[in-house]
Amino acid sequence: MMLGNIVLLMFTLVIGSVMEYSLPIRSEDVKLVEQLELTQIGEFGVIRKSRPKVPAHYHTGIDIKRPSKNYIDEPIFPICEGVVLSKREDGPYAQIIIEHDSYDGKFWTVYEHIAGIDVGLFDEVNPKRPIARFMNKEELERYGWHFDHVHFEVLKVRPIKLEGSNSKPNRLYASYSLVCYTKEDLYKYFYDPVVFLQRHVN
């Protein structure tokens, strides 16, 4: 029994050491979480006011500002190795959901308000290769400059399974972004992304 526990511990340590985490944006130091700059209302857990067809809810991720003045191809990266579980490419709500299998269990990351998606469904990804980019000036003029950020989430539980549709054939899952009406909902489904990154990246 003791030998089995030792083997399990060694396996856990090996898997844990293989998983490499980085910030989801280009940065001088991809291990320094303090370099992330959030939008004015982009913090995790702030109340978002109601709007037509969307009740007031808690903000389930963080909104990360563009890290430079590059309005052509500013890249977005996955925070660690994983597999693309879902993607949608419908304008300002374009989104990638990635499933990660870490030493302490599965988790899922969401990247939204993105453009130029450069991965396919079920592709394996890693933090050294971009998966998409921030919107360029032309796209921001079309959809609105309030989308000049990437919305980033870390889920504790599997996203909501969807039926495929003709208009969004690769959108197989959705996040719980608009259904967190209480703090209990928020922490049931989501990690605070800043705290999560501080724990794994630094």
C-alpha positions, 0 to 999 in steps of 0.5 A: 500500500505504501509503495502504491502511494509513493508511485501515485505521488511521483506520478502526480509530481511528474504530471504537475511539473510538465504542465506549463502555465503562462499569461494569455497575452504577449508580455515581457514576462509571461509569468508575471500576473501583475502585468495584466491590465484590466478594463475599468469594469473588467474585474471578476465578480463585479455586478453587470447591469441588466440590459435587454434580454440579459438580467443583471449578473456577476462578471464571471471572468476578467477583461484583459486590455490589449497589451500594446498598440498593435491593432493588426495581429496582437496574439492571444494564447492558451494559458497551458496545454489543452484541447479545443472543446468548442469555438464560435466565430460570430463577430464580437462574441467569437469564442474558444473554450479549451479543456485542460487536464492538470495534475489536480483535475480538469478545468476549462478556459474561455477566451471571448471577443476575439478574432482571427481564430487559428485553431480547429475543433479538438486541436491540441494547443499550448502556450507557445502558439497563439490561438487567436488575436485581439480585434483589429481596428476595422473589426472594432469600428464595426462591432464597437470599441468596448470590445477592445479586450479579451474576456477570459474565464476559468471554469471549475465544471464542464461547460454547458453542452449544446446541440450543433447548429448550421450557423455555428457548427463548431460551437459545442459548449457554452459558458455560464457567463450570463447565469451567475445571479448570486455569489454562490453561482459564481463560485460554484462554476468559476475560479477567480482568473487572477487568483488562479493565474497567480497560483499556477503561473508565478 
